[in-house]
Amino acid sequence: MKELIRSELFKLRKLSSVRMIFLFAFIAGIIQGFSPLSGYQVYIVSFGPELSDIILISVFTVIFLCTEFSNRTYGNAFLCGISRQTIFSSKLAVYFPALLVLILLPMTVSISVTTMRNGFGTDWDTVTGEIAATILSYILYRFFMAGLAILAAVVIQNQIGTLGISIAGIYIITIIKPLKYPATQTVLICTILQTTIILYVTARIFIRRELS
């Protein structure tokens, strides 16, 4: 398992498309940081429209997961005697930490740049709890979106199809199931359970179906 995780980390570092998407997120954060708003105001704005995050998550999922289907890397791993469950688990063990950095990168950069230019705009001590609760809600809801994108990737096994279905499907679900920040404890628990169920179903599909 450790060797597989190291292999996935190596793939992540070597994929030029992955480096490009992280660079894009970094530049987007810098651009947003050059605004007349304070750091706290930019923090509030960061939890606005979710379409950009949906696209970011979907593109990253396609790059990191769907290329394995087109390159038949999964099939080669099976021939080496590695179980599908182990392959899927090692993939997710790298996917989610990388996704966490990706989704927080634009927000962190933009808030840092704006704070250095215009100040934070409020007393940090009075909003620490609110910020922690809001960011936790944000991360868990993005992981829920990622679970849906992973499900689309495993079912469709096609880059273009996965990208389209992932963006459209997640966007519709966010309209049906909007999340207010910070979310209540009940909502967070439900989001964790839903994400767990989606990943479990996806793992079962990955293990049982034929890979193209």
Phi, psi and omega in degrees: 000316180298320180294323178294319179296318177299320178296319179293322177296321178297315178299318181299318180289329186274339182289114181296328179294327177291316177299323180294319182289326176291321177296319178300316180297321180294314180295321178300321178295319178296315180299315180294334181290338179271068179228163180283359182282162174278170179300320181292322178294321176295322176301316179296315181297330183298341181260024181276234182305137186260356185298321180297320178291324178299315179295317181299313181295317181295315180296316180298320179296317179298315182295316189274333184251314188289332178297333178294326178289315182292328179272356181058030179293323179299314181299321178296322179294322179297322180296336179276003177088014179271132182289153179296322180299318179295318179297313181296317180296317180294325178297313181291329180297335177262323183301309187290317174299321179295318179296322179301314178297319183296316184283334179271343185299308181299318180296313182297316181294314183295319179294319180296313181296314181294321179295319178295328182275315189240000184087165182282329172093357178200168180286117183304319185297331184279345184241005183302312180297317179297316180297316180298315181294320181292315180294323176299314177300316181300312182296313183295322179290324176292326175293326175297315176301317181298322177301318178294320179294320178295319177301315178298319181296317183288323181285315187274319178059031180219133187296309182295314180298317179297316181299313181294311181294321181297310181297311182294315183295313181295320180298317178296318181293325178291334175287318180289321184239069179289153180237127176267144183252137349285150181280157177287164180299321179297316179296320180296318179296317178297320179295318178297316180296317179297318179296318179298317180296316179300315181292324178295313178299317180298318178298319178297318179296315181299321183287323190266329187273160175286138180262129182284000000 
